[in-house]
Amino acid sequence: MTELENRLERFETLTAECELIARLATDSTKREFYLKLSERYRRLAVDMRQAIASQAAA
């Protein structure tokens, strides 16, 4: 597994963890924080997939 694939896996794991924490949070401020954080990790995962795809095409 390449470094980019490792990072992709990590971002996907962090996304899932943040979504879980947000679902379980009873405090609305924390819920919103973890939802925003999960969205940021999701965007990083998308960017990483694009980087992997462009590296494979080269």
C-alpha positions as CSV (number, residue, x, y, z in Angstrom):
1,M,0.0,0.0,0.0
2,T,1.4,3.4,-1.0
3,E,1.6,6.4,1.3
4,L,-1.3,8.0,-0.5
5,E,-3.4,5.0,0.0
6,N,-2.5,4.9,3.7
7,R,-3.5,8.5,4.0
8,L,-6.8,7.9,2.2
9,E,-7.6,5.0,4.6
10,R,-6.8,7.2,7.6
11,F,-9.0,10.1,6.3
12,E,-11.9,7.6,5.7
13,T,-11.5,6.2,9.2
14,L,-11.4,9.7,10.8
15,T,-14.6,10.6,8.8
16,A,-16.4,7.6,10.2
17,E,-15.2,8.2,13.7
18,C,-16.3,11.8,13.6
19,E,-19.7,10.9,12.2
20,L,-20.2,8.4,15.0
21,I,-19.2,10.9,17.7
22,A,-21.6,13.4,16.2
23,R,-24.5,10.9,16.3
24,L,-23.8,10.1,19.9
25,A,-23.2,13.7,21.1
26,T,-25.8,15.1,23.3
27,D,-24.4,18.6,23.2
28,S,-25.5,20.4,20.0
29,T,-22.2,22.4,19.8
30,K,-20.1,19.3,19.9
31,R,-22.4,17.6,17.4
32,E,-22.0,20.5,14.9
33,F,-18.2,20.5,15.5
34,Y,-17.8,16.8,14.7
35,L,-20.1,17.0,11.7
36,K,-18.0,19.8,10.3
37,L,-14.8,17.9,11.1
38,S,-16.2,14.8,9.4
39,E,-17.0,16.9,6.3
40,R,-13.4,18.2,6.2
41,Y,-12.0,14.7,6.4
42,R,-14.4,13.6,3.7
43,R,-13.1,16.4,1.4
44,L,-9.5,15.3,2.2
45,A,-10.4,11.7,1.3
46,V,-11.9,12.9,-2.0
47,D,-8.8,14.9,-2.8
48,M,-6.6,11.9,-1.9
49,R,-8.6,9.7,-4.2
50,Q,-8.1,12.2,-7.0
51,A,-4.3,12.3,-6.3
52,I,-4.1,8.5,-6.4
53,A,-6.1,8.4,-9.7
54,S,-3.9,11.0,-11.3
55,Q,-0.7,9.2,-10.1
56,A,-2.0,5.9,-11.5
57,A,-2.8,7.7,-14.9
58,A,0.7,9.1,-15.1
